[in-house]
C-alpha cells in the first residue's frame, strides 16, 4: 500500500501539472499511454517497498534509491508522450540526463539517511530530499521537452478530454490516499496490538522464575528470557546463537530422559542443580522447542535448613533424637558389614530438676549448653554427640570396643560434668551418670534397639549405685537384666494365670487381746520356684503397669475372703503409689465391695506417704472419694517418708501405723524411743488409733504397753498365713503373757 500511495501521488503530481500546460493549440491525452504510465509508477515503487521490507542494509537502500529514480524518470518521460497535439515533441538529452542524475542522488540520500533512525533532523532531511527528487524529475524534465508546432493532428487511439482526465485523476488519487490512510491506520492498529501482545508475552515470560530457552530445529537458541540470562550469567545477545547442548552440556535426549534431581548445568566453572522441562512447539512450523530450567539452589538451601531444624537441637546445636537414631542405624549397618564394633554412651545429668526448681529454667539452659560443650570436648571429633531430650544425652563412638578405655572415658565424662557451672552471679553444680554398651557383645544386642536397651540398663545401674558414676553393660549386668526380664515376663503370666495368693497377719487389741482384723500380704506361688515373697518381685512390678493388675486382684480377693469371716473383722490391703493414682481405683473398690458383699467399713486401705507426696491435691480428691464409699484409710510406714504433719492435718486417716524400723530398735536407740513416743502422743491427741508394726519380742510388746499402744501387729502375734489352713482362727485370743 505504501508503494501504491507513493506511485499514485507522484504520478498525480506529474499529470495534474501537465493538465495546467497551455501550449496555445488544441491537444488531447492518449488514455492507453496515461494508464501505462501510472502502472509503470505503481510497479516500480511497489517493488521498491518490497525490497526495503526485506531488509534495510546499505546496499538495499542504494538499490532502492536508484530504482525509485528510474521508475519516476520512466513514468515522467513516457507519460509526457501521452500528449497528442498538432506539434512535434522532442527532448533535450542533456536535461534528461540531469533530471535522472539529480533525482537518483536525492533518492539515494533520502533512503540512506531516513531509514532506521529516530532522529527528527535525519527524518526531515530525508523527507526534503524525497520531495526534491520528485520535483527535479518533473521540472527539469519539463525543461527538457521542446514542442514544435506543425500542420496536422496526431489522433489518439483513446482520446481523453483533459478536463475529464483531471477529474478522474483527482478523484482517483483522493480514493487511493484515503485507502492508504485507512490501510496505514489498520497497519498501525495491528502493529500496536501485536506490540502489546508481544509485550504481554514478554512480561509473562520474563516474570517466570524458570530460565526459558527457545531453540530451533538445529538446537540453536533463538530466544531467551531474563531468568535465563540470570541463570547462565550471560546477556541475551551472547546467549542467542549458541546451541543448547554447548551451553548446558545436555543434549536433546538427556533433556527429555534425565531425572530432574540429577541434572546439573554448567554456569562458568560451576555445576548448578536444575529441574529440566522440554516441550516442542508443534504449531510454530519451524521445529521450535522450549526448554525450561528451574534453579534448585535456593530450594536445596531451604531443604538443608529445614533438615537442620528437623535433626538439630535448637538449644545446644547438637543432633537431636531423630538424628541420633538415624546415625545409630547407619553405623550399625556399616559395622555389621565390616565386622567392627562400636559403643554407645547414654548420659543423664543428676539433680537437673533441682537446678530448674532452685535457679529457674534459664540456669537449666545454661547447664545444658555447657554440658553439650564439655561432651564435645571430652569425646572429640570422631564421636557423634546428641541430645535426646531434657537432660539426656547420647554419644556414638565408632571403632571402639576396649572396655578399659571406655570406662576411663566415662570417668572423664563424669568428672567433667561434675565441675561447677557459672550462671550469672551464681554457681550451679550438677553431676552425671553414664551407661555404656558395646555392639554385638551379648545375645540380647542384635539390633540398634537392643543396643540402646543395654546402654539404658547400664545407666539405670549407675544411678542405682549412687549416681555420679558410670557402668558398662557387662556379663554380670546382662545376666541380672535377663533375670529381671524373665521375672517381668513371668509376672505377666502370673497375673493371667492367677498364681498369686494372700497370706494374712492379724492385728490385735492390747486391752482385750482380741483380733481386730488382718492385713492381706501377697505371695507369688511361682511354678518351679515355690512361694516368692513380695520384696523379690514388687519392685519390678512397680516399674510397669503390672502392679495395677496385681493390686486390683488383691482388692477383689481380700474382699471376697473377708466377706466369709466373722462379722466385725476388718481386712487391710496395701496400695502402691502407682495403684493409688489409678483413675479406675474408686470403681475397682466399689465393684469389689458389691461383688463380695463386704461391708465398706470392714475394708481398710493402707497408703504410704510416698504415694501422697507425688501430688497432694490429686491425692486429696482420691482419698475424699474413697472415704465417701465408707472405706477406712490408714497411713502406713509413718516416720520413714516425709513425715509431714500436714498430711495428718489435711487427710482424714482412720489409723496410723508406726514403721517396724522404729519398733525393732526401740530398745537400743533412744531416738527410736522418742519417735515412737511422739507418734503415740500425736495419735492420742488427735484421737487417731496407732498400730505398732513389726512387734517380734516380748520386750517390745512390754515397752509398747507401758506407752499405752493399743494395737499390735507382728511375728510375736503370728506370722502371715493363709486363713484357710486353719493355722489360726479369726477370733483367737492372745495369751496375756505374750
C-alpha positions in Angstrom: 0.0 0.0 0.0 2.9 2.4 0.7 4.2 1.7 -2.8 0.8 2.3 -4.4 0.2 5.6 -2.5 3.7 6.9 -3.3 3.3 5.9 -7.0 -0.1 7.4 -7.5 0.8 10.6 -5.5 3.9 11.2 -7.7 2.0 10.3 -10.9 -0.9 12.6 -10.0 1.6 15.5 -9.3 3.0 14.9 -12.8 -0.3 14.7 -14.7 -2.1 17.5 -12.8 0.8 19.7 -13.7 0.6 18.7 -17.4 -3.2 19.5 -17.3 -2.2 23.0 -16.4 0.0 23.2 -19.5 -1.3 25.7 -22.1 0.7 25.4 -25.4 -1.7 27.7 -27.5 -3.1 24.9 -29.7 -5.5 22.1 -29.3 -4.4 18.8 -27.7 -5.7 15.6 -26.1 -4.2 12.8 -23.9 -3.8 9.3 -25.0 -5.6 7.1 -22.5 -3.5 4.0 -23.1 -0.2 5.8 -22.5 -1.7 7.5 -19.5 -2.8 4.2 -17.9 0.5 2.6 -18.8 2.5 5.4 -17.2 0.6 5.0 -13.9 1.1 1.2 -14.0 4.9 1.8 -14.5 5.0 4.0 -11.4 3.0 1.5 -9.4 5.0 -1.5 -10.4 8.4 0.2 -9.8 7.6 1.8 -6.4 5.7 -1.4 -5.1 8.9 -3.3 -6.0 11.0 -0.7 -4.1 8.7 -1.1 -1.0 9.1 -4.9 -1.1 12.9 -4.5 -1.4 13.1 -2.4 1.7 10.6 -4.6 3.7 13.1 -7.5 3.2 15.9 -5.5 4.8 17.4 -2.1 5.1 21.1 -2.7 4.6 23.2 0.0 2.8 23.2 -1.9 -0.5 19.4 -2.4 -0.4 18.9 1.3 0.3 21.2 2.3 -2.6 19.4 0.0 -5.0 16.1 1.3 -3.7 17.2 4.9 -4.4 18.3 4.1 -7.9 15.2 2.0 -8.7 13.0 4.9 -7.5 14.7 7.4 -9.6 14.5 5.1 -12.7 10.8 4.5 -12.1 9.9 8.2 -11.7 12.0 9.1 -14.8 10.4 6.4 -17.0 6.9 7.4 -15.7 7.5 11.1 -16.4 9.1 10.9 -19.9 6.9 8.1 -21.1 3.8 9.8 -19.7 4.7 13.0 -21.5 4.2 11.2 -24.8 0.5 10.9 -23.9 0.2 14.5 -25.1 -1.4 14.4 -28.6 -1.4 17.8 -30.4 -0.6 19.5 -33.8 3.0 19.7 -32.8 6.3 17.7 -32.7 7.7 16.9 -29.2 11.3 16.3 -28.6 13.6 16.0 -25.5 16.9 17.6 -24.8 19.0 14.7 -23.6 21.2 16.9 -21.6 18.4 17.9 -19.4 17.1 14.4 -19.4 20.4 13.2 -18.1 20.5 16.0 -15.5 17.0 15.1 -14.3 17.9 11.4 -13.9 21.2 12.2 -12.1 19.7 14.7 -9.7 16.7 12.6 -8.8 18.9 9.5 -8.4 21.2 11.3 -6.0 18.4 12.8 -4.0 16.5 9.4 -3.8 19.7 7.6 -2.6 20.3 10.3 0.1 16.7 10.1 1.2 16.7 6.3 1.6 20.2 6.2 3.2 19.6 9.0 5.7 16.0 8.4 6.7 15.7 4.6 7.3 16.4 3.0 10.8 16.7 6.3 12.7 14.6 8.1 15.3 16.4 11.4 14.7 14.0 14.1 13.7 16.7 16.0 11.8 17.6 13.0 9.7 13.9 12.3 9.0 13.4 15.9 7.9 16.5 15.8 5.6 15.2 12.5 4.1 11.7 13.9 3.5 13.2 17.1 1.9 15.4 15.0 -0.4 12.5 12.8 -1.4 10.4 15.8 -2.3 13.2 17.5 -4.3 13.9 14.2 -6.1 10.3 14.1 -7.4 10.2 17.8 -8.2 13.6 17.7 -10.0 12.3 15.0 -12.4 9.2 17.0 -13.2 10.7 20.4 -13.6 14.0 19.5 -15.2 12.2 17.0 -17.3 9.6 19.7 -18.5 12.6 21.9 -19.3 14.0 19.2 -21.5 10.7 19.0 -23.5 10.5 21.0 -26.8 7.2 21.4 -28.6 7.4 22.4 -32.3 4.0 23.3 -33.9 3.2 21.7 -37.2 0.3 21.1 -39.6 -1.9 18.1 -38.8 -3.0 16.5 -35.6 -2.0 13.1 -34.3 -5.2 11.4 -33.2 -5.0 9.3 -30.1 -6.1 5.8 -30.1 -8.1 6.5 -27.0 -8.5 10.2 -26.6 -9.2 11.5 -23.2 -10.5 15.0 -22.6 -8.2 17.0 -20.3 -11.0 18.2 -18.1 -12.3 14.6 -17.6 -8.8 13.3 -17.0 -8.3 15.9 -14.3 -11.4 14.9 -12.5 -10.6 11.3 -12.8 -7.0 11.8 -11.6 -8.1 14.0 -8.7 -10.8 11.6 -7.7 -8.7 8.5 -8.1 -5.8 10.0 -6.1 -8.2 11.0 -3.3 -9.6 7.5 -3.1 -6.2 5.9 -3.1 -4.9 8.4 -0.5 -8.0 7.6 1.7 -7.5 3.9 1.2 -3.8 4.3 2.0 -4.7 6.3 5.2 -7.1 3.6 6.2 -4.5 0.9 5.5 -1.9 2.8 7.4 -4.3 3.2 10.3 -5.1 -0.5 10.2 -1.5 -1.4 9.9 -0.7 0.9 12.9 -3.5 -0.7 14.9 -2.4 -4.2 14.1 1.2 -3.3 14.8 0.1 -1.8 18.2 -1.9 -4.8 19.0 1.0 -7.1 18.0 3.3 -5.0 20.1 1.0 -5.1 23.1 0.6 -8.9 22.8 4.3 -9.3 22.4 4.8 -7.1 25.4 2.4 -9.1 27.5 4.1 -12.3 26.3 7.5 -10.8 27.0 6.4 -9.7 30.5 4.9 -13.1 31.2 8.0 -15.0 30.0 10.3 -12.6 31.9 8.2 -12.9 35.0 8.7 -16.7 35.0 11.2 -17.9 37.6 12.3 -20.7 35.2 15.1 -19.9 32.7 13.5 -20.4 29.3 15.4 -21.1 26.1 13.6 -21.3 22.7 15.7 -23.4 20.3 15.1 -24.1 16.6 15.3 -27.5 14.9 19.1 -27.3 14.9 19.2 -26.8 18.7 20.2 -23.2 18.2 18.9 -20.7 20.8 16.7 -18.1 19.1 15.1 -16.5 22.2 15.7 -16.3 25.9 14.0 -14.7 28.9 15.6 -12.6 31.7 15.7 -15.6 34.1 17.9 -17.4 31.6 20.3 -14.5 31.4 20.5 -14.5 35.2 20.9 -18.3 35.5 23.7 -18.6 32.8 25.2 -15.2 33.7 25.2 -14.1 30.1 23.5 -11.4 28.1 20.7 -12.0 25.6 22.9 -11.2 22.7 25.6 -13.7 23.8 23.1 -16.5 24.5 21.2 -16.3 21.2 23.1 -18.2 18.5 24.6 -20.8 20.9 23.3 -24.3 20.9 21.5 -25.6 23.9 23.9 -28.6 24.2 27.0 -26.4 24.2 25.5 -24.0 26.8 24.1 -26.6 29.2 26.1 -29.7 28.5 22.8 -31.6 27.9 21.8 -33.0 24.5 18.3 -33.3 23.3 17.8 -36.9 24.6 19.2 -36.1 28.1 16.9 -33.1 28.4 13.9 -35.5 27.9 15.0 -38.5 29.9 17.1 -37.4 32.9 15.7 -37.2 36.3 15.5 -33.5 37.2 17.1 -34.1 40.6 20.2 -35.4 38.9 20.6 -32.7 36.3 23.4 -30.1 36.6 24.2 -27.4 34.0 27.4 -25.5 33.6 27.5 -21.9 34.7 31.0 -20.8 34.2 33.0 -23.2 36.2 30.1 -24.1 38.5 27.7 -27.0 38.2 24.2 -25.8 39.1 21.4 -28.2 40.0 18.3 -27.6 37.9 14.9 -29.2 37.1 14.6 -29.5 33.3 11.4 -29.5 31.2 11.4 -29.7 27.4 8.4 -29.1 25.2 8.1 -29.0 21.4 6.2 -26.0 20.0 4.4 -28.0 17.3 2.4 -25.1 15.9 5.5 -23.0 15.3 6.2 -24.5 11.9 9.9 -24.1 12.4 10.7 -27.1 14.7 11.0 -24.9 17.7 11.2 -26.2 21.2 11.0 -24.6 24.6 13.4 -25.8 27.3 12.9 -24.5 30.9 15.5 -24.8 33.7 14.3 -24.3 37.3 17.3 -23.3 39.5 17.2 -25.7 42.5 19.9 -24.0 44.6 17.5 -21.9 46.7 15.2 -24.9 47.2 18.1 -27.1 48.3 19.3 -24.4 50.7 15.8 -24.3 52.2 15.6 -28.0 52.3 19.0 -28.1 54.1 17.8 -25.5 56.5 14.6 -27.5 57.2 16.7 -30.7 57.6 19.0 -28.9 60.0 16.0 -27.8 62.1 14.5 -31.3 62.0 17.7 -33.0 63.0 19.2 -30.4 65.4 18.6 -29.5 69.0 17.8 -25.8 68.9 19.3 -25.1 72.4 22.6 -26.9 72.2 23.1 -27.2 68.5 23.7 -30.9 68.9 22.0 -33.5 66.7 18.6 -34.4 68.2 17.0 -37.8 68.9 15.9 -38.3 65.3 19.4 -37.6 64.0 20.9 -39.9 66.7 18.5 -42.8 65.7 19.4 -42.3 62.1 23.2 -42.2 62.8 22.8 -45.3 65.0 21.1 -47.2 62.2 23.7 -46.2 59.6 26.6 -47.1 62.0 25.0 -50.4 62.9 24.7 -51.4 59.2 28.3 -50.2 58.5 29.7 -52.1 61.5 27.7 -55.2 60.6 29.2 -55.2 57.1 32.7 -54.6 58.2 32.6 -56.7 61.4 33.8 -53.8 63.5 32.2 -52.9 66.9 31.2 -49.6 68.2 30.0 -48.2 71.5 27.1 -46.1 72.7 27.0 -43.8 75.7 23.9 -42.7 77.5 24.5 -39.7 79.8 21.9 -38.4 82.3 22.5 -35.2 84.3 22.0 -35.7 88.1 20.0 -33.1 90.1 19.0 -31.3 86.9 15.4 -30.9 88.1 16.7 -29.3 91.3 18.6 -26.7 89.2 15.5 -25.7 87.4 13.4 -25.6 90.6 16.1 -23.6 92.5 17.6 -21.3 89.9 15.0 -21.2 87.1 14.9 -22.6 83.6 17.5 -20.1 82.3 20.0 -21.7 84.6 18.9 -25.1 83.4 19.5 -24.0 79.8 23.0 -22.8 80.8 23.7 -26.2 82.3 22.5 -28.0 79.2 24.6 -25.8 76.8 27.7 -26.1 79.0 27.2 -29.9 79.2 27.0 -30.1 75.4 30.2 -28.2 75.1 32.0 -30.4 77.6 30.7 -33.6 76.0 32.1 -32.4 72.6 35.5 -31.7 74.1 35.7 -35.0 76.0 34.5 -37.2 73.2 36.4 -35.5 70.4 35.6 -35.0 66.8 35.1 -38.7 65.9 32.1 -39.3 68.2 28.5 -38.3 67.4 27.2 -36.5 70.4 23.4 -35.9 70.6 20.8 -34.5 72.9 17.9 -36.9 73.2 15.7 -34.5 75.2 15.5 -33.0 78.7 18.8 -33.7 80.5 19.5 -36.9 78.5 22.5 -37.0 76.1 23.9 -39.8 74.0 27.1 -40.4 72.0 28.2 -42.9 69.4 31.9 -43.8 69.4 32.9 -45.7 66.2 35.5 -48.4 66.1 36.0 -48.6 69.9 35.3 -51.7 72.0 38.1 -51.6 74.6 36.4 -51.9 78.0 39.2 -50.2 79.9 39.3 -47.2 77.5 35.5 -46.8 77.6 35.4 -46.9 81.4 38.2 -44.4 81.6 36.4 -42.1 79.1 33.2 -42.4 81.1 35.0 -41.4 84.3 36.4 -38.4 82.5 32.8 -37.5 81.4 31.5 -37.8 85.0 34.4 -35.7 86.3 33.9 -33.0 83.6 30.2 -32.8 84.0 30.6 -32.5 87.8 32.6 -29.3 87.7 30.8 -26.1 88.7 29.0 -24.1 86.0 28.7 -20.4 86.3 25.3 -18.8 85.6 25.3 -15.1 86.1 26.3 -14.4 89.6 25.5 -17.9 90.9 27.4 -21.2 90.7 25.5 -24.3 89.7 26.6 -27.8 90.5 25.4 -31.0 88.9 26.6 -34.4 88.2 26.1 -37.1 85.7 25.5 -40.9 85.4 26.8 -42.8 82.4 25.7 -46.1 80.8 27.9 -47.8 78.2 27.1 -50.6 75.8 29.2 -52.2 73.0 27.6 -53.6 69.9 27.3 -57.3 69.3 28.8 -58.3 72.7 25.7 -60.1 74.2 23.0 -62.3 72.7 20.4 -59.6 73.5 22.2 -57.0 71.5 21.1 -58.0 68.0 19.9 -54.7 66.7 20.1 -50.9 67.4 17.1 -51.1 69.8 18.8 -53.9 71.8 22.0 -51.8 72.0 20.1 -48.8 73.3 18.3 -51.0 75.8 21.6 -52.4 77.1 23.0 -48.9 77.5 19.9 -47.8 79.3 20.2 -50.7 81.7 23.8 -49.8 82.4 22.7 -46.2 83.0 19.9 -47.4 85.4 22.5 -49.5 87.2 24.8 -46.5 87.5 22.0 -44.4 89.0 21.1 -47.2 91.4 24.8 -47.3 92.5 24.5 -43.8 93.9 24.8 -41.6 90.8 27.8 -39.6 89.6 29.3 -42.8 88.3 29.4 -45.0 85.2 28.6 -48.6 84.4 29.5 -50.8 81.4 27.0 -53.3 80.3 29.0 -56.4 81.0 28.2 -60.1 81.5 27.1 -59.7 85.1 24.7 -56.9 84.3 23.5 -58.8 81.3 22.7 -61.8 83.5 20.9 -59.6 86.0 19.0 -57.9 83.3 18.0 -61.2 81.8 16.8 -62.4 85.2 14.7 -59.3 85.5 13.4 -59.7 82.0 12.4 -63.3 82.7 10.9 -62.2 86.1 8.8 -59.5 84.4 7.6 -61.9 81.7 6.7 -64.5 84.4 4.8 -61.7 86.4 2.7 -61.0 83.3 1.8 -64.7 83.0 1.2 -64.9 86.8 -1.5 -62.2 86.5 -3.1 -64.1 83.6 -2.9 -67.5 85.4 -3.7 -66.1 88.9 -0.6 -67.6 90.6 -0.8 -65.1 93.5 -2.1 -66.0 97.0 -2.9 -63.9 100.0 -1.5 -64.5 103.5 -2.9 -62.7 106.4 -1.3 -61.2 109.5 -3.6 -60.4 112.5 -3.8 -57.1 114.2 -4.8 -57.3 117.9 -6.1 -55.1 120.6 -3.7 -54.9 123.6 -6.6 -54.2 126.0 -8.9 -57.1 125.1 -6.3 -59.4 123.5 -8.8 -59.9 120.6 -8.1 -59.9 116.9 -9.4 -56.7 115.3 -8.6 -57.6 111.7 -6.0 -58.9 109.3 -3.5 -57.3 106.9 -3.5 -59.1 103.5 0.0 -59.7 102.3 0.6 -61.1 98.8 2.7 -64.1 97.9 3.6 -65.4 94.5 3.4 -69.2 94.0 5.9 -69.2 91.2 5.9 -72.5 89.2 9.2 -74.4 89.6 10.3 -72.0 92.4 7.8 -72.0 95.1 6.5 -69.2 97.3 8.1 -65.9 96.4 8.0 -63.0 98.9 6.8 -59.6 97.7 10.2 -58.0 98.2 11.5 -60.1 95.3 9.0 -59.0 92.7 7.0 -55.9 93.8 9.9 -53.6 92.8 9.8 -54.9 89.2 6.0 -54.8 89.1 6.2 -51.1 90.3 8.2 -50.2 87.2 5.4 -51.2 84.9 1.6 -51.3 84.9 1.6 -54.9 86.2 1.4 -53.5 89.7 -2.1 -52.2 88.9 -3.2 -55.6 87.8 -1.7 -57.2 90.9 -3.2 -54.6 93.2 -6.6 -54.9 91.6 -6.5 -58.7 92.1 -5.5 -58.1 95.8 -8.6 -55.9 96.5 -11.0 -58.3 94.9 -9.5 -61.4 96.6 -9.2 -59.8 100.0 -12.8 -58.6 99.9 -14.0 -62.0 98.7 -12.3 -63.8 101.6 -13.1 -61.2 104.3 -16.8 -61.5 103.5 -16.6 -65.1 104.7 -15.1 -64.2 108.1 -17.0 -63.4 111.3 -18.7 -60.0 111.3 -16.6 -57.2 112.7 -13.2 -58.4 111.4 -11.6 -56.0 109.0 -9.1 -56.6 106.2 -6.3 -54.2 105.3 -4.9 -54.0 101.7 -1.7 -52.1 100.8 -1.9 -49.7 97.9 1.3 -48.9 95.9 1.9 -45.3 94.7 1.2 -46.2 91.1 -2.0 -48.0 92.0 -3.2 -45.1 94.2 -3.0 -42.8 91.2 -5.0 -45.3 89.0 -8.1 -43.4 87.7 -10.1 -46.6 88.0 -9.3 -47.2 91.7 -12.5 -45.9 93.0 -14.6 -48.0 90.6 -12.5 -51.1 91.4 -13.1 -50.7 95.2 -16.9 -50.2 94.6 -17.1 -53.2 92.3 -15.1 -55.4 94.7 -17.4 -54.5 97.6 -20.5 -55.1 95.5 -19.4 -58.5 94.3 -18.2 -59.8 97.7 -20.9 -58.2 99.8 -18.4 -57.0 102.3 -19.4 -54.0 104.4 -17.3 -51.0 103.4 -16.3 -50.2 107.0 -14.5 -53.6 107.2 -12.1 -52.7 104.3 -9.1 -50.7 105.2 -6.6 -49.3 102.6 -3.0 -48.7 103.7 -1.3 -45.8 101.9 2.3 -44.6 102.3 3.5 -41.0 102.5 5.3 -41.6 99.2 2.0 -42.0 97.3 0.6 -38.8 98.8 3.6 -36.6 98.2 3.5 -37.1 94.4 0.5 -34.8 94.0 -1.2 -33.6 97.2 -4.2 -32.0 95.5 -4.9 -35.1 93.4 -4.3 -37.4 96.5 -6.8 -35.3 98.5 -9.5 -35.8 95.9 -8.8 -39.5 95.6 -9.0 -40.0 99.4 -12.2 -38.0 99.6 -13.8 -40.3 97.0 -12.6 -43.4 98.9 -13.9 -42.1 102.2 -17.3 -41.4 100.6 -17.5 -45.2 99.9 -17.3 -45.8 103.7 -13.9 -47.4 103.4 -11.2 -46.8 106.1 -7.8 -45.4 105.3 -4.6 -46.0 107.2 -1.3 -44.1 106.9 1.3 -46.8 106.6 5.1 -46.7 107.5 4.7 -43.4 109.2 8.0 -41.8 110.1 10.1 -43.3 107.3 8.9 -41.0 104.5 8.4 -37.2 104.5 6.6 -37.5 107.9 4.8 -34.2 107.2 2.4 -33.4 109.9 0.4 -31.5 107.3 -0.7 -35.0 106.0 -2.3 -35.7 109.3 -4.0 -32.3 109.3 -5.2 -32.4 105.6 -6.3 -36.0 105.3 -8.8 -37.9 107.5 -6.9 -41.1 108.4 -8.6 -43.8 110.4 -5.3 -45.1 111.9 -1.5 -44.5 111.8 1.0 -47.4 111.6 4.4 -47.0 113.2 7.1 -48.4 110.9 8.8 -51.6 112.0 12.2 -50.0 111.8 11.5 -47.9 114.9 10.0 -50.8 116.8 13.0 -53.1 116.2 15.5 -50.5 117.5 13.3 -49.0 120.3 15.1 -51.0 123.0 18.6 -49.9 121.9 18.2 -46.5 120.4 16.9 -43.6 122.4 16.0 -41.7 119.3 13.7 -44.5 118.1 12.1 -44.5 121.6 11.5 -40.7 121.3 10.0 -41.1 117.8 7.6 -43.9 119.0 6.6 -41.8 122.0 5.9 -38.8 119.7 3.8 -40.8 117.3 1.8 -42.4 120.1 1.2 -39.0 121.7 0.2 -37.5 118.4 -2.3 -40.2 117.8 -3.7 -39.9 121.3 -4.1 -36.1 121.0 -5.8 -36.4 117.6 -7.8 -39.4 118.7 -6.4 -41.5 115.8 -5.6 -45.1 116.6 -1.9 -46.0 116.3 -0.8 -49.5 115.3 2.7 -50.8 116.1 4.1 -52.9 113.2 6.8 -55.5 113.5 6.4 -56.4 117.2 8.5 -59.5 117.4 9.7 -59.8 121.1 8.0 -59.7 124.5 10.3 -56.8 125.5 9.0 -54.8 122.6 5.4 -55.6 123.5 6.0 -54.7 127.1 7.5 -51.3 126.2 4.6 -50.5 123.9 2.1 -51.5 126.6 3.8 -49.2 129.0 3.5 -46.4 126.4 -0.2 -47.2 126.1 -0.1 -48.5 122.5 -3.5 -50.1 121.9 -2.9 -52.2 118.7 -0.1 -54.6 117.9 0.9 -56.4 114.7 4.0 -58.6 114.2 5.6 -62.1 114.4 5.0 -62.1 118.2 1.3 -62.4 117.5 1.6 -64.5 114.3 3.4 -64.8 111.0 1.4 -64.2 107.9 -0.5 -67.3 106.9 -3.4 -68.3 104.7 -6.7 -68.2 106.5 -8.0 -71.5 105.1 -5.1 -73.5 106.5 -6.7 -73.4 110.0 -3.3 -72.3 111.4 -5.3 -69.7 113.5 -8.9 -68.8 113.9 -10.2 -65.4 113.0 -11.0 -64.9 116.7 -8.0 -66.5 118.5 -7.4 -64.8 121.9 -3.9 -63.6 122.5 -2.1 -65.0 125.6 -1.7 -62.4 128.3 2.0 -63.3 128.8 2.6 -62.7 125.1 
